[in-house]
Amino acid sequence: MRISDDVIEKVLQQGGVIDESQLAQLKLLAEHSHTSLYNIVISERVVTPQDLAKLVSKQIGVPFVEIEPKDIPKEVLMKIPEHIARQYNVVLFAQDPDGTLSLAMEDPDDIQALNFIQKEIGYNLNVFLATHENILDCLENYRGELDQELDEVISVQQENTQEETQAVTEDQFAEDSPIAQTVNLLLEYAIKSQASDIHIEPREDFVQVRYRIDGVLKEVNKLPRNVLGALVSRIKILSNLKIDERRVPQDGRFKIRVSGKQYALRVSTLPIADGEKVVMRILDESNQSVTLENLGYWGRSLTVMKEAMAQPNGMILVTGPTGSGKSTSLFSVLSELNTSDVNISTIEDPVEYKIPGVNQVQTNPKAGMTFASGLRALLRQDPNIIMVGEIRDTETANLGVQAALTGHLVFSTLHTNNAATCLPRLLDMDIEPFLIASTVKAVVGQRLVRRLCAFCRQQHTPEAAEVKVITDLIAGTGTEAIARMHDLETQAADEKIGGDSPPSTTETEITHLWRANPEGCDECNHTGFKGRIGIYEVLDVSLTIQKLITANATSNDIQTEAIKEGMLTMQTDGLIKALRGITTVEEVLRVTREQ
């Protein structure tokens, strides 16, 4: 926002947001950081951009507006050329019957911009105040479809490269080259589609491009085979990889800025039969930490997790396959524990999320920086809390246990199917049972399921076979299982899981279930799903479970005892969320079927 510091200062004081001493601190911080007061207020989370914009709108007498990009008529938007709209960060979003146009600006006091736009379009204007981010989202409407834009740049590329070749010219390195534009388009549309990964896969006659959206791969385009060499080389240049090395896998990283947000892309190349495959993981670096409640923790799982986090020492382990949200869970936990009076240090491979105030170390095996050597170094840095990205070997496991024994709170991940199998896995790493029992405080097992689109989801009456599938997953007979589900659903509803969705159960029956609309809507891009949420099981290492561990009990015995003590399995947690209309039973079964 380009609103002056004086206006920001005035609205904060008059709105009762902060007192004079807090304001003085913020102004001093802005001065030392050589940035605007607005940026400091937002970065310090004094107030949200939306709330600040509302306060400013009252102060300057310009109405505030939150625009839904998909509601902007194309013919209204195009009345201002894209380059002018982006230059002044403005957008036309509506037109009245009398021809008056509605213009959203981040700085309505910019008289020069207003006069220029008025002269450019020759229409009467109603001016509104909108946030910088909201306007940037609206400006994406100038973009066409991915296929259309790719065809335009690829046709130019093909004119210059009629045959497939591994050689890459200097012209193709240029920022304005067709191949550079192709890479930029693939990245921008992936981010716009909220994809987590981009797959560029060579096939015999073409190059397949797929996005992973909400955990499911979706083909978005097929490119001509002859652009493969230049495409891969361009990505390697951005990632600082060797462009002439095509025989071995390579890993790299680079950053881009799209719509005012910064994204990091983790790049992996792999030689396959038809050429080099590239996979890019998209990480939103501007993401604020999410609370455990917003991730999907509730009930006993949330209580056990909070109690374990409050311990002065011990070990908390998170388990699940790749892409199950383990890093996000740990990021949220560390952000919650991150205060000025504790020293938090991490060793990761790679560093996916940057946490302000946390000492984050990247592994580098070539230089001798492994999880084990990094953890050994961290222990000499006087940490209170340690996070180890993954326990992969006996040495790392031993060091983690020793750290937990000597007054540190240790977080880490393991690759196992569920929480209970995590404990025997540590035994397999030659950790003594009594050490596991005395150090491990809680184990989290998790998966990610797709969220139903709240705008188009549908209710349906379950068939008898569907009810049987659900009750079979819950301990007890059919009637007992439904009664238990009803109790759990009631508790979940009380904790606002699923919002205001009507109950799906009574004490004796399942009245309805939820499913995706097969046609979807504009809000979910006609998929029926939008976003993902975690399903969890949190195993509390109680005194009884400690005794089972020291007795070398099986994972089944530990699981049975944990359930008896009140632990909800991932399947049960998922089923409750399906009853609350957050996801579907099919989704829960899809991600937990290996169990």
C-alpha positions in Angstrom: 0.0 0.0 0.0 1.3 3.5 -0.9 -0.7 5.4 1.8 1.6 7.8 3.6 3.1 7.0 7.0 1.2 10.0 8.5 -2.2 8.5 7.5 -1.2 5.1 8.8 -0.1 6.6 12.1 -3.4 8.6 12.4 -5.7 5.6 11.7 -3.8 3.3 14.1 -4.2 5.8 16.9 -7.8 6.8 16.2 -8.8 3.2 15.7 -7.4 2.3 19.1 -5.2 -0.4 17.6 -2.0 0.5 19.4 -0.9 3.0 22.1 1.7 5.7 21.8 4.6 3.6 23.1 3.9 0.8 20.6 3.6 3.3 17.8 6.9 4.8 18.7 8.5 1.3 18.6 7.0 0.6 15.2 8.2 3.9 13.8 11.7 3.3 15.1 11.7 -0.2 13.5 10.5 1.3 10.2 13.3 3.9 10.3 16.0 1.3 11.0 14.6 -1.1 8.3 14.4 1.7 5.7 10.8 0.7 4.9 7.3 2.2 5.3 5.3 2.1 8.4 2.6 0.1 6.6 5.1 -2.7 5.8 6.2 -2.8 9.5 2.6 -2.9 10.7 1.8 -5.8 8.5 5.0 -7.8 9.0 4.6 -7.4 12.8 1.0 -8.6 12.5 -0.3 -5.6 14.4 -3.4 -5.7 12.1 -4.3 -7.5 8.9 -4.0 -5.8 5.5 -7.8 -5.9 5.1 -8.5 -4.3 8.5 -5.9 -1.6 8.0 -7.4 -0.8 4.6 -10.8 -0.4 6.2 -9.4 2.0 8.8 -7.7 4.0 6.1 -10.9 4.1 4.0 -12.8 5.7 6.9 -10.0 8.2 7.4 -9.8 9.4 3.8 -13.5 9.0 3.0 -13.1 6.5 0.2 -15.2 3.3 0.4 -13.3 0.0 0.9 -14.0 -2.9 -1.4 -13.0 -6.6 -1.5 -13.3 -7.8 -5.1 -13.9 -11.4 -6.2 -11.8 -11.7 -9.4 -14.1 -14.1 -11.1 -17.0 -11.6 -10.9 -15.2 -8.9 -13.0 -16.8 -8.6 -16.5 -14.1 -9.0 -19.2 -15.3 -6.0 -21.2 -15.0 -3.8 -18.1 -11.6 -5.0 -17.2 -10.2 -4.4 -20.7 -11.1 -0.7 -20.7 -7.8 -0.1 -19.1 -4.7 -1.7 -20.9 -2.9 -4.2 -18.8 0.4 -2.3 -18.7 -1.3 0.8 -17.3 -3.3 -1.3 -14.7 -0.1 -2.9 -13.5 1.9 0.3 -13.5 -0.6 2.1 -11.2 -1.9 -1.1 -9.5 -5.5 -0.3 -10.3 -8.4 -2.4 -11.7 -11.8 -1.7 -13.2 -14.2 -4.1 -11.7 -17.8 -3.0 -12.4 -19.9 -0.7 -14.5 -23.2 1.0 -13.5 -26.2 1.2 -15.9 -25.5 4.9 -16.5 -21.9 4.0 -17.7 -20.1 5.0 -14.5 -17.1 2.7 -13.9 -15.9 1.4 -10.5 -12.1 1.7 -10.1 -10.2 0.0 -7.2 -6.9 1.6 -6.2 -4.4 0.9 -3.4 -3.8 4.7 -3.1 -6.8 6.8 -4.0 -4.9 9.9 -3.2 -2.7 9.4 -6.3 -4.1 12.3 -8.3 -1.6 11.8 -11.1 -2.8 8.2 -11.7 -6.4 9.2 -11.5 -6.1 12.0 -14.0 -4.1 9.8 -16.4 -6.7 6.9 -16.2 -9.6 9.4 -16.6 -7.9 10.8 -19.7 -7.2 7.3 -21.0 -10.7 5.8 -20.8 -12.9 8.9 -20.9 -15.5 7.6 -18.4 -16.9 8.8 -15.1 -15.3 6.9 -12.2 -16.3 5.8 -8.8 -13.1 5.3 -6.8 -12.7 2.5 -4.2 -9.8 1.5 -1.9 -8.6 -2.2 -2.1 -5.7 -4.0 -0.7 -2.5 -4.5 -2.8 -2.9 -8.3 -2.8 -6.6 -8.1 -3.9 -5.8 -5.9 -6.9 -2.9 -8.2 -8.0 -5.3 -11.2 -7.9 -7.8 -9.3 -10.1 -5.0 -8.3 -12.6 -4.5 -12.0 -13.3 -7.8 -11.8 -15.2 -5.8 -10.2 -18.0 -4.2 -13.6 -18.6 -5.7 -16.0 -21.1 -5.8 -19.8 -20.9 -2.6 -21.7 -20.5 -3.0 -23.6 -23.7 -3.6 -20.5 -25.7 -0.5 -18.6 -24.3 1.7 -21.6 -24.6 0.8 -22.2 -28.2 1.8 -18.6 -29.0 5.3 -18.9 -27.5 5.9 -22.5 -28.5 5.1 -21.8 -32.2 7.9 -19.2 -32.1 10.2 -21.7 -30.5 9.4 -24.4 -33.1 10.2 -22.0 -36.0 13.7 -21.8 -34.6 14.0 -25.5 -33.6 12.4 -27.8 -36.1 14.3 -30.9 -34.9 15.0 -32.1 -31.4 18.4 -31.2 -30.2 20.3 -31.3 -27.0 22.3 -28.1 -27.8 21.0 -24.9 -26.4 21.9 -21.5 -27.8 22.7 -18.3 -25.9 19.5 -16.8 -27.3 17.5 -19.3 -25.4 19.1 -18.2 -22.2 17.6 -14.7 -22.6 14.8 -13.6 -20.3 12.6 -12.7 -23.2 13.2 -15.8 -25.2 10.3 -18.1 -26.1 11.6 -20.9 -23.9 12.0 -18.6 -21.0 8.4 -17.4 -21.5 7.3 -21.0 -21.6 8.9 -21.8 -18.3 7.4 -18.6 -16.8 3.9 -19.5 -18.0 4.1 -23.0 -16.6 5.2 -21.7 -13.2 2.6 -18.9 -13.1 -0.3 -21.1 -14.0 0.8 -23.7 -11.6 0.8 -21.2 -8.8 -2.5 -19.8 -10.0 -4.0 -23.3 -9.9 -2.6 -23.8 -6.4 -0.5 -26.8 -7.5 2.0 -28.2 -5.1 4.2 -29.8 -7.8 5.0 -29.5 -11.5 6.0 -32.6 -13.5 7.7 -32.2 -16.9 7.9 -35.7 -18.3 9.5 -36.6 -21.7 7.5 -39.2 -23.7 8.5 -40.8 -27.0 6.6 -38.2 -29.2 5.8 -35.3 -26.8 6.6 -33.7 -23.4 3.8 -34.2 -20.9 3.2 -31.4 -18.3 1.2 -32.3 -15.2 0.3 -30.4 -12.1 -0.4 -32.0 -8.7 -3.4 -30.1 -7.4 -4.9 -31.1 -4.0 -2.7 -34.3 -4.0 -3.9 -35.5 -7.4 -1.9 -35.3 -10.7 -3.6 -33.6 -13.6 -2.4 -33.3 -17.1 -2.4 -29.6 -18.2 -0.6 -29.7 -21.5 1.5 -31.6 -24.1 4.4 -29.8 -25.5 6.3 -30.6 -28.8 9.2 -33.1 -28.2 11.7 -30.7 -29.8 11.5 -28.2 -27.0 12.6 -30.6 -24.3 16.3 -29.8 -24.4 15.9 -26.1 -24.2 13.1 -26.4 -21.5 15.2 -28.5 -19.2 18.3 -26.4 -19.7 16.4 -23.2 -18.9 15.2 -24.7 -15.6 18.7 -25.9 -14.8 20.1 -22.4 -15.4 17.5 -21.0 -13.0 18.4 -23.7 -10.4 22.1 -23.3 -10.8 22.6 -26.9 -12.1 25.0 -28.3 -14.6 23.2 -28.0 -18.0 25.7 -30.4 -19.7 25.1 -33.2 -17.1 22.3 -35.4 -18.2 23.4 -38.8 -16.9 22.8 -38.4 -13.1 20.1 -36.8 -11.0 20.5 -33.2 -9.8 18.8 -31.2 -7.1 18.5 -27.4 -7.1 16.4 -24.5 -6.0 15.4 -21.0 -7.2 12.9 -18.3 -6.3 10.3 -16.3 -8.2 7.8 -13.6 -7.4 4.2 -13.9 -8.7 1.4 -11.5 -7.8 3.4 -9.9 -5.1 4.2 -13.2 -3.3 7.6 -14.9 -3.2 7.8 -18.6 -4.0 10.7 -21.1 -3.7 10.8 -23.9 -6.2 12.7 -27.1 -5.2 13.9 -28.7 -8.5 14.8 -32.4 -9.1 16.0 -33.8 -12.4 16.1 -37.5 -13.2 17.4 -39.2 -16.4 14.7 -41.6 -17.7 14.5 -43.7 -20.9 13.0 -40.9 -23.0 15.1 -38.0 -21.6 15.3 -35.9 -18.5 12.3 -35.6 -16.2 11.9 -32.5 -14.1 9.8 -32.2 -10.9 9.4 -28.8 -9.2 7.9 -28.5 -5.7 6.3 -25.1 -5.1 6.7 -23.6 -1.6 4.9 -20.3 -0.8 7.5 -18.4 1.3 5.0 -15.7 2.1 2.7 -18.2 3.9 2.0 -17.3 7.5 2.1 -20.1 10.0 -1.2 -22.0 10.4 -2.5 -23.0 13.9 -2.9 -26.6 14.7 -6.6 -26.1 14.9 -6.7 -24.8 11.3 -4.6 -27.8 10.2 -7.3 -30.1 11.4 -6.3 -31.0 15.0 -9.2 -31.2 17.4 -10.4 -33.1 20.5 -8.0 -35.4 22.3 -5.5 -35.2 19.5 -5.1 -31.5 20.0 -4.9 -31.8 23.8 -2.2 -34.5 23.7 -0.2 -32.4 21.1 -0.4 -29.2 23.2 0.7 -31.1 26.4 3.6 -32.7 24.6 4.7 -29.3 23.2 4.6 -27.8 26.7 7.2 -30.3 28.0 10.6 -29.0 28.8 12.3 -32.0 27.1 11.5 -35.2 25.2 10.9 -36.2 21.7 7.8 -35.6 19.4 7.7 -37.6 16.2 5.6 -37.0 13.1 5.2 -39.9 10.7 3.6 -40.3 7.2 4.6 -40.7 3.6 6.1 -38.0 1.4 3.5 -35.2 0.7 1.5 -35.9 3.8 2.0 -32.5 5.4 4.7 -33.4 8.0 6.8 -30.3 7.3 3.7 -28.1 7.6 2.8 -29.6 11.0 6.3 -29.1 12.3 6.4 -25.6 10.9 3.2 -24.7 12.7 4.4 -26.2 16.0 7.8 -24.4 15.8 6.1 -21.1 15.0 3.9 -21.5 18.0 6.9 -22.2 20.3 9.0 -19.5 18.7 9.4 -16.8 21.3 12.3 -14.5 22.2 13.3 -16.5 25.3 14.0 -19.8 23.5 16.7 -20.9 21.0 15.2 -23.0 18.2 17.6 -24.7 15.8 16.8 -27.0 12.9 18.6 -29.3 10.5 16.6 -29.9 7.3 16.9 -31.4 3.8 15.9 -29.1 2.3 14.8 -26.0 4.2 11.3 -25.7 3.0 9.8 -23.0 5.1 11.7 -20.0 6.5 10.7 -19.2 10.1 11.8 -15.8 11.3 14.0 -16.0 14.4 14.8 -19.7 14.0 18.3 -21.0 13.2 17.8 -23.2 10.1 20.6 -25.4 8.7 20.6 -27.0 5.3 22.2 -30.5 5.0 25.1 -30.8 2.6 26.3 -34.4 2.4 29.1 -33.5 -0.1 30.6 -31.2 2.5 30.0 -33.6 5.3 26.9 -31.9 6.7 24.6 -34.8 7.3 21.6 -35.0 9.7 23.9 -36.7 12.3 26.9 -34.3 12.0 24.5 -31.3 11.8 22.7 -32.4 14.9 26.0 -32.9 16.7 26.9 -29.3 15.9 23.5 -28.0 16.9 23.9 -29.5 20.4 26.9 -27.2 20.9 24.8 -24.2 20.0 22.9 -24.1 23.4 19.5 -24.9 21.9 16.2 -25.3 23.8 14.3 -26.8 20.9 15.7 -28.9 18.1 14.1 -30.0 14.9 15.7 -32.8 12.8 14.1 -33.0 9.3 14.2 -36.8 9.2 15.6 -39.7 11.2 17.1 -41.9 8.6 19.8 -43.9 10.4 20.9 -45.2 13.8 23.4 -42.4 14.5 20.8 -39.7 14.0 18.3 -41.6 16.1 20.8 -42.0 18.9 21.8 -38.4 18.9 18.1 -37.3 18.9 17.4 -39.6 21.9 20.4 -38.3 23.8 19.4 -34.7 23.1 15.9 -35.4 24.5 17.5 -37.0 27.6 19.7 -34.0 28.3 17.0 -31.4 28.5 16.1 -30.6 24.9 12.7 -30.8 23.2 13.3 -32.6 19.9 11.0 -32.8 16.9 11.6 -35.1 14.0 9.9 -37.2 11.3 10.0 -40.9 10.4 8.6 -42.7 7.4 6.2 -45.3 8.8 2.5 -46.1 8.0 1.0 -45.0 11.3 1.9 -43.7 14.8 2.2 -47.1 16.5 4.7 -48.6 13.9 7.0 -45.7 14.6 8.1 -47.1 18.0 9.2 -50.5 16.8 11.0 -48.7 13.9 13.2 -47.0 16.5 13.9 -50.4 18.0 15.0 -51.5 14.5 17.5 -48.6 14.7 19.1 -50.2 17.8 17.6 -47.7 20.2 17.2 -49.3 23.6 13.5 -49.8 24.6 13.8 -48.0 27.9 15.3 -45.0 26.1 12.4 -44.9 23.7 9.9 -45.2 26.6 11.5 -42.4 28.6 12.1 -39.9 25.8 9.2 -40.1 23.3 6.2 -38.0 24.5 3.9 -38.3 21.5 3.8 -39.7 18.0 1.7 -38.2 15.2 0.5 -40.1 12.2 -1.0 -38.1 9.4 -2.4 -37.9 5.8 -3.9 -35.2 3.7 -7.4 -35.5 2.2 -9.1 -33.2 -0.3 -11.6 -30.7 1.0 -15.1 -30.7 -0.5 -15.9 -27.4 -2.1 -18.1 -25.6 0.4 -20.0 -23.9 -2.5 -21.2 -26.9 -4.4 -20.9 -30.0 -2.2 -24.0 -32.3 -2.2 -25.8 -34.3 0.5 -26.9 -37.9 -0.2 -28.6 -40.7 1.7 -26.1 -43.5 2.3 -26.8 -47.0 1.1 -26.7 -50.0 3.5 -23.4 -51.2 2.0 -21.9 -47.7 2.5 -23.0 -47.6 6.1 -21.5 -51.1 6.7 -18.1 -50.0 5.3 -18.1 -47.1 7.8 -19.3 -49.0 10.9 -16.7 -51.8 10.1 -14.0 -49.2 10.6 -15.3 -48.2 14.0 -14.9 -50.6 17.0 -18.1 -52.3 18.2 -21.3 -53.6 16.5 -23.1 -51.5 14.0 -25.4 -49.8 16.5 -22.5 -49.2 19.0 -20.3 -47.8 16.2 -23.0 -45.3 15.1 -23.6 -44.2 18.7 -19.9 -43.6 19.1 -19.7 -41.7 15.8 -22.6 -39.6 16.9 -20.8 -38.7 20.2 -17.6 -37.9 18.3 -19.4 -35.8 15.7 -21.2 -33.9 18.4 -17.8 -33.1 20.0 -16.3 -32.1 16.7 -19.3 -29.8 16.0 -18.9 -28.2 19.4 -15.2 -27.4 18.4 -16.5 -25.9 15.1 -15.1 -28.7 13.0 -17.1 -28.4 9.7 -18.5 -25.0 10.7 -22.3 -24.9 10.8 -22.9 -28.1 8.8 -26.0 -30.0 10.1 -25.3 -33.2 12.0 -25.0 -36.3 9.8 -25.8 -38.8 12.5 -28.3 -39.5 15.3 -27.7 -42.0 18.1 -29.1 -44.8 15.9 -28.4 -43.9 12.2 -26.4 -42.1 9.7 -29.0 -39.7 8.2 -26.8 -38.4 5.3 -23.3 -38.1 3.9 -21.5 -35.6 1.7 -20.1 -36.0 -1.8 -18.4 -33.8 -4.4 -20.6 -32.2 -7.1 -19.5 -34.1 -10.3 -19.9 -30.8 -12.3 -18.2 -28.6 -9.6 -18.4 -24.8 -9.8 -16.3 -21.8 -10.7 -15.0 -21.6 -7.1 -13.4 -25.1 -7.3 -12.5 -25.0 -11.0 -15.2 -27.6 -11.6 -13.4 -30.3 -9.6 -15.8 -30.6 -6.6 -12.8 -30.2 -4.3 -10.8 -27.2 -3.1 -7.8 -27.4 -0.9 -6.7 -30.2 1.6 -6.9 -30.9 5.3 -5.0 -33.2 7.5 -6.4 -36.3 9.2 -4.4 -37.3 12.3 -3.8 -39.9 15.0 -1.8 -38.7 18.0 -0.4 -41.4 20.2 0.2 -40.3 23.8 3.0 -42.3 25.3 1.3 -43.1 28.6 2.7 -45.2 31.4 1.0 -48.3 30.1 2.4 -47.8 26.6 5.8 -47.2 28.1 5.6 -50.6 29.7 4.6 -52.1 26.4 7.6 -50.5 24.7 10.0 -51.8 27.3 8.5 -55.3 26.9 9.2 -55.2 23.1 5.4 -55.3 22.3 4.3 -55.3 18.7 2.9 -52.3 16.9 -0.6 -53.9 17.0 -0.4 -54.3 20.8 0.6 -50.6 21.1 -2.1 -49.5 18.7 -4.8 -51.5 20.5 -3.8 -50.0 23.9 -3.7 -46.5 22.4 -7.2 -46.8 21.0 -8.4 -48.2 24.4 -7.0 -45.0 26.0 -8.9 -42.8 23.6 -6.7 -42.3 20.6 -8.6 -41.7 17.3 -7.0 -43.4 14.4 -6.5 -41.6 11.1 -9.4 -43.4 9.6 -11.7 -42.5 12.5 -10.6 -38.8 12.4 -11.2 -38.8 8.7 -14.7 -40.4 9.0 -15.7 -37.7 11.5 -14.5 -35.0 9.1 -16.5 -36.7 6.3 -19.6 -36.7 8.5 -19.0 -32.9 9.1 -19.0 -32.3 5.4 -15.3 -31.4 5.1 -14.3 -34.4 2.9 -15.7 -37.7 1.7 -15.6 -41.2 2.9 -13.9 -42.2 -0.4 -11.2 -39.7 0.2 -10.4 -41.1 3.7 -10.3 -44.6 2.4 -8.1 -43.6 -0.6 -5.3 -42.1 1.6 -5.5 -44.7 4.4 -6.1 -47.9 2.4 -2.5 -49.1 2.9 -3.3 -49.6 6.6 
